[in-house]
Amino acid sequence: MKILLLNGSPNKTGQTMTLAAMLTEKLDGEIKTVHTYDADVAACFDCKYCFENPGCAVKDEMQDIYKLIDWAELFLIASPVHFGIISAKLMTLASRVQTFWAAANVRKDMEKPAKIKGGVNIFTAGAKWNNMFLPCEGVSSLLFHSLGAEQIGSLYAAGTDALPVEQSSEAKRKAELTADRIKLFFNL
Ligand SMILES: Cc1cc2nc3c(=O)[nH]c(=O)nc-3n(C[C@H](O)[C@H](O)[C@H](O)COP(=O)(O)O)c2cc1C
């Protein structure tokens, strides 16, 4: 399986990447990771180039990420909750998925804009309250939909301020369940 992990955390060995590792260590395949805070990617500024042309007029590092999106079968979107939603840098990258949305909804020249078959959310939050990951889910579901990918599941760890992910048996169990779900989805 070809797996693209989009890390929206500024901390490469923090809570979010620890949770992501709990999942990916249960999966076979090639994993390519994009650390969004290292990527020189600008937000979409609505030039509408993609309303008439495939691709994106902005020639920055997103061009390499588009190639990875085209390569991957499974998309893992990982982010800490920052002020109630996915991190700002991940949101910046997400805005550049607009070109896939335009392919399907404006140009209507591609039946399926990307090869990616399925996506999984990996979200962490310092605190714990009801439905706290819903705003993050809203963004990611639009992202998966724009890529023509099915959302396979979500792996959450809340309350990381009190209990770090690596000490959480619940996080480990949920990571195993999510891995099983992915394998079922891909008939593995
Ligand atoms: C700028 C910023 C905003 C945050 N906002 C929230 C928040 O709204 N709700 C919450 O529960 N935790 C919030 N946190 C805590 C992080 O979500 C939490 O520590 C997360 O597990 C860190 O993951 P990381 O180690 O991968 O960066 C925030 C942290 C930062 C740095």
PDBQT file of the ligand as one rigid body, heavy atoms in Angstrom, charges set to zero:
ROOT
HETATM    1  C1  LIG A 201      -1.390  27.184  19.146  1.00  0.00    +0.000 C 
HETATM    2  C2  LIG A 201      -2.006  26.045  19.890  1.00  0.00    +0.000 A 
HETATM    3  C3  LIG A 201      -3.385  25.983  20.029  1.00  0.00    +0.000 A 
HETATM    4  C4  LIG A 201      -3.974  24.914  20.707  1.00  0.00    +0.000 A 
HETATM    5  N1  LIG A 201      -5.338  24.873  20.797  1.00  0.00    +0.000 NA
HETATM    6  C5  LIG A 201      -5.920  23.833  21.426  1.00  0.00    +0.000 A 
HETATM    7  C6  LIG A 201      -7.325  23.760  21.500  1.00  0.00    +0.000 A 
HETATM    8  O1  LIG A 201      -8.056  24.592  20.978  1.00  0.00    +0.000 OA
HETATM    9  N2  LIG A 201      -7.875  22.711  22.169  1.00  0.00    +0.000 N 
HETATM   10  C7  LIG A 201      -7.104  21.745  22.749  1.00  0.00    +0.000 A 
HETATM   11  O2  LIG A 201      -7.654  20.836  23.341  1.00  0.00    +0.000 OA
HETATM   12  N3  LIG A 201      -5.755  21.772  22.679  1.00  0.00    +0.000 NA
HETATM   13  C8  LIG A 201      -5.144  22.802  22.029  1.00  0.00    +0.000 A 
HETATM   14  N4  LIG A 201      -3.771  22.837  21.936  1.00  0.00    +0.000 N 
HETATM   15  C9  LIG A 201      -2.981  21.703  22.468  1.00  0.00    +0.000 C 
HETATM   16  C10 LIG A 201      -2.600  20.708  21.391  1.00  0.00    +0.000 C 
HETATM   17  O3  LIG A 201      -3.731  20.335  20.620  1.00  0.00    +0.000 OA
HETATM   18  C11 LIG A 201      -2.028  19.430  22.021  1.00  0.00    +0.000 C 
HETATM   19  O4  LIG A 201      -0.978  19.728  22.892  1.00  0.00    +0.000 OA
HETATM   20  C12 LIG A 201      -1.579  18.456  20.938  1.00  0.00    +0.000 C 
HETATM   21  O5  LIG A 201      -1.701  17.131  21.406  1.00  0.00    +0.000 OA
HETATM   22  C13 LIG A 201      -0.148  18.718  20.535  1.00  0.00    +0.000 C 
HETATM   23  O6  LIG A 201       0.236  17.857  19.500  1.00  0.00    +0.000 OA
HETATM   24  P1  LIG A 201       1.719  17.879  18.918  1.00  0.00    +0.000 P 
HETATM   25  O7  LIG A 201       2.628  17.440  20.026  1.00  0.00    +0.000 OA
HETATM   26  O8  LIG A 201       1.711  16.952  17.768  1.00  0.00    +0.000 OA
HETATM   27  O9  LIG A 201       1.998  19.281  18.488  1.00  0.00    +0.000 OA
HETATM   28  C14 LIG A 201      -3.163  23.885  21.275  1.00  0.00    +0.000 A 
HETATM   29  C15 LIG A 201      -1.766  23.965  21.135  1.00  0.00    +0.000 A 
HETATM   30  C16 LIG A 201      -1.199  25.021  20.452  1.00  0.00    +0.000 A 
HETATM   31  C17 LIG A 201       0.303  25.075  20.292  1.00  0.00    +0.000 C 
ENDROOT
TORSDOF 0
